[in-house]
Amino acid sequence: MKVLIIGGTGILSTAVVDECVNKSIDVYMINRGRRKLFINEKVHFIKCDVHNKERVRELIAGLNFDAVIDFLCYTKEDLEYSLNLFSNLSNQYVFISSTAVYNTSINQIFSEDSEKIQSLWSYSVGKNECEKCLQEYCALNNINYTIVRPGVNYGNTRIPYGIYPAIGYHWTLVERILHKKPIITWNNGENRGNITRVEDFAIGTVGLLGKKEAYNEAFNVVGDDFYSWDEVLQTLAKVLGKEVVTIDIPKEFYAEELGERKGELLGGRAQNCMCSNEKLKKVVPSFKTTISLEEGIKKTLEFYEKNDYLCGIDYDYESDTDRIICKYLTSIHQDCKSFNLKYIKYINSPIIKSFLKYYLNFYKNNSFVKLLFCLKRNIMTK
């Protein structure tokens, strides 16, 4: 089997590439080559920006595939562009959607035919629009498609928490726990969903490739287990051998402080999104959860430790978390000092942001400063 991957170095796509290689699938990958750490050496690497249409066409001229998987489609426009470029090159076009398409205001176990959409979250609206566009385009052009709907996934660079730091900066959550700083919860951390380690997601997705039963169908590619956000935090704390400090903030208050991420909370992370994987198992009978949450989080932390904690601390997330906690406590007339907050009120100053960016770039490119940071972190956490 020969597969074309668009992307290939993200959280989901890296795992899918690796699983394809493990299954002896011939993988071609279009990628800009900026995240060298995550490029599998056994792929046919096509270094190119996928948005350079003419260059892409030149590089893939004469090639045909059994399946194409594009991990870089986030909007209807992205999808239309991708379909125009790649859909006629293979027997199966795979679109990575999301279980976010479901109307999570309905509290149920979601199957592939459940009601859509969650209008509070633009991501839900956008993915649903993409699915409709895909179905219409493929029907008109006689193309086989498969829609893959992942739930909440995590891997080497992501800890699966609801409102999280920038990808690659998830050690920020660890440092908050190590330093007894509070992490924000909402609805007492009780909202539940499928939380799946990416290696398991990859087994399900690759299992759908080349299967005629998967043509022109949608699948929830999610693990067997449902976890709450509180269970995620407690598991993370257990792995670290520490206790986690939380502060529960009303979701409406928290959402107003999140700006562009407001819908992500109200329409996504503050709702239950528990999905069935029965349809997937009918096509991929061997699929099951193989990595528990505790084991998966251990893998994530080990990866960060072995790779210089990747990008370090997401100072925007860190300071914004402290700001929101402080503002909420003030609103209920409670003292912030009891929560060990180190809140810098002028963090949004352009001058301070410029300084932080300069410092972070200097840190990333200076091995001596990196060494000092790691020594300081080790001393502080022992």
N, C-alpha and C positions, 0 to 999 in steps of 0.2 A: 504493500500500500504506500502511496505517495501523498503527503499532506503539505499544504501551504499554510503557514502561520503568519498572520500580520500582527506584529508586536513581538511577544516572546520573552520579554524580560520583566513583565509585571507580576503581581502576586499570583494571579490565576494562570496566566500564560506560561510562566516559567515552569510551573508544575505540569501543565499539559504537554509542553515540549519534552520535558524529562520523561514523562510517562510514554509518550510516543516513541522516544528513543529506546526506552526499556522494552517496548513491544516490537522492536526492530522495524518500526515504521520509518520510511525515508522522509525526513523532514526538511523542507525549505522554509527559511524564515526571513521576512523583510523587516529590518530594524535599523535604526540610526547608529547603533553600536556604542551608545554613550554609557550603558550600564554593563560594562565588560564582565563584572563579577557574576552576572546572571546569565551569560550566554553559554549555552551548551556547546561544547567543542565538536560534537558529532553531527551537528546540523549543517546543511548547505546554507551558509550565511550570506544573505544578499544585503549589503550595507547600502541603505538608501532611505531617504525620507519618503514615506508612502504618499505624501501630498505632492511630490514631484511626479506628476502623472506621466509625462513623456519618458522620464528616466526609468520609472517602474516598468512601463511597457517594453522598453528596450531590454531591460534585464531579465524579464520573464518571457520574452518572445519565444514561441515554439514549445513552451512547457504546458503540460496538462497534469491534473491532479485528481485523486479520488475524492478529496475533500479540501475545502478552504475554510479556515476559522479566522475571523477578524476580531481581535480583542480591542480595537481602537474605535469602535462605533459607539458614540455616546448620544448622538442626536440623529434626527431623521436625515439631515443633510449629510452627516458622516456616512450613514448607511447607504444612501442613494449613490454617493461617490464610490463606495466600496463595491456595491453591486455592479455598477457600470464597469469597474476595472476588473473584477475577479469572478463574477458569478458564472461566466461562460467558460471558465477554465477547468471546471470540475463537475463531478456527478452530484455533489452535496455541498451546499453553502450553509455553514453553521454560524448562527447569530447568537452572541452572548447577551442575553437579556438579564432579568432579575426577578426574584420572587417579590420584589417591591411593586410589581405591576398589580398585585391583588388589592382589593378594597379591604384594608386591614381594620376598618371601623367595624367590620363584621367579625365577631370572635368565633373562629371555627378552624378546623384543619383544612388547609387549602389544597385542592387538587388543581390540575392544569386547567380545568374548565370553570373554576370558581370566578365569582364576580370581580371585575376590575372597574375602576382604578382608585387609588388614594389621591384625591384631588388636592389635599393639603401639601403634597410633596411633588415638586416639579420633576424630580427624577422618575417617579412612578408614572407621571403623565408622559414624559419623554420616551421612556422605554416602551410603553404601551403603543405610542404613535409609531415607533420603529417596528414593532411586531406587525402592526396593520400594514405599514408600508411594505414590509418584506413579503407578506402573504399576497398582497395585490401585485407586486412586481413579479414575483415568481410564478403566479398563476398566468399572467399575461405572457411571460417569456418561457414557460414550460421548464422551470428550474426547480430542482429538489432542494428544499430547505429543511433545517432542523433548528428549533429554538431551544436554547439551554438557559434555564433559570436557576442561577445560584442563589443561595441565601446569604447569611453572614459567613464569610470565609476569612481564614487567617493562615499565616505562613511564617516564613523566616523573618519577615520585616514588619509584621503586623500582629498586635495583640488584639483579640476580638472584643473590644469594648465599644459601647454604643456611640458616644461622641469622643472621638479619638484625636490624637496629634497627627501631624503630617506623616504620611507613610515613610518609614525609614527612621523616624524620630520617636518610636514607641517606647524607647527606654525612659522617656519622660514619665510615663505612668509608673515605671519601676522606681524611679528616684523619688517620686511623691510618696510611695509606700515606705521606702527605706528611711525617709526623713520624717515619717509620721505626718505628712501633709494630707489634708482631706481630698478625696475624690468625690465629685458630684454624682449623686444618683437622682432618680426621679421615679415617682410611683413606687417608692421603697425598693427599687431595683428588681421589681417582680415581673416585668415584661419578658416574655419568652420567645424563642425562635430557634430554628435550626442553625447551629454553629458548627462549621465543618472545616477541618484542616484541608489545605489545598491539595495535598497528595490524594486524599479520598475523592475530592471533587474531580481531579484529573482522571482517576480510574473510571468514574461514571461517564465523563465527557468522551474520553477516548473509546470507551465501550460502545458509544453510539455511532462511531465513524464507520461508514460502509454498510450499515445495517438498513435494509430497505424498510424495516418496520419503523425506523426513525425518520423516514422521509416525510416531509410536510406535517410534522408533529412538533409539539412543545413538551418539554420535560423539566420537572423540578429536579435539579441535580444537587441534592442536599443529603446530609447525613441522617442517621436514624434517630439522633438524640436532640432533645429540646433543652436549652439552658436559659436561665434568667441572667440578667446583667449582674445581679448580686452573686450568683454562683460563679460567674467568670471572675469577679474580683476576689472572692474567697479562695478560689483555686489558685489564682496568681499569688495571693498572699501565702498560701500553703507552700507553694513551690519555693518562694523566697524565704520561708521560715519566719515570717513577720505577720503582724496583725494589720489589717487595712482600716484606715479611718475614713468614714464616709459622712457626707452631709446631704440629706435629702432636700431638694429644692422643688417647689411646685413647677410642673412642666411648663406652664404658661409663663411664669417668671423667667425660667431658664431660656425658653425659646425666644423671648423678646431680646435677650442679651446676646443671642447667637448670630444675629444678623442674617446673612445669606443661608445659614444652616438651620434656620427656624423650621422650615418644612421637613428637614431631615429628622428632627426630633419629634414634632407633633404628628407627622404622617408616617414616620418610620420607627425610630427607636423607642418611642413612648407607646407603641402599639404591640400587640402580640402578632407574630408572623410565623405560625407553625404550619409546615407544609408536608404533604405526603410524598413519599418517593416510590409508591407502589407501581406507578406506570413505568418508571425507570427500571425497576427490578424485573419487569416482564420482558424487557428488551435486553437488559444486562443482568441476568440472574445472579451472577457472582458478586454484584455490588453490595457492599455493606460498610459500615463504619469500622475502620481498622485502627484509628488513632484516637484515643480518649482525649478529653479536654486537658487533663493534667499532663499527659505525655506530650501533647501538642504544644502546650505553653512552655514546657521544659525545652523542647526543640527550639522554640523561638528565642528564649533567653540565651541558650547556648550559642546560637548563631550570632546574636548581638555581641556577646562576650568575646567570641573568636574574631570578630570583625571590627574591633575598635569602637564598639557601640554605634557603628555606622555613622549617622550624621549628628549624633549627640542629642542635645536637648532642644525641643521645639519651644523657644522662648515666648512666642506669640501665644501658644496654647497654655503654657505654664502661667504666664502673667494674667491671661484672660480668665483662667480658672480661679485664680486668687481674687481677681477683681470682682467676678460674679459672686463668689462666696461672701466676700466682704460687703458687697452691696446688699445682698439678701439678708445677711445677719443684721446689718444696720437698719434695714426696713422692718425687722421684727424686734428691734431694740435689744439686740444681743451683742456682746463684746466680741470683736474679731480675735483678740489676743489669745484666747483660749484654744484657738485652732492652729497655732503655729504658722500663721501666714506671713510671708515676706513679700508684701505687695508694694510694687513701685507705681505710684499713682501717675507718673509721667511717662509710662511705657509707650503710650500712643504718640508721643512727641516724634515728629519726623527726624529730629536731630538724634534722639536716642535710638530710633530704629536704624538710622544710617550707621551709627556707631556699632550696634549689635551685628549688622550685616558685615561690616568691615572686620569685626572681631572674629566672627564665625568663618569668614573666608580665610583670615590669617591662621586661625586654628586648624582648618582643614588642610592647609598647605604647609604647615610648619611642624615638623616632627618633634622638635623640642617642646613646643607648647602642647602638643598632643600628649607627650610623655608626662608633662606636669599635670595635665588635666586627669589622666588616668591614675597617677599616683594620688592626687587629691581625692578622687572618687573612691579609690580603694581604702584610703585612710578613714574617710568619712563614713563608709558603710561597714567597717569592721566593728 
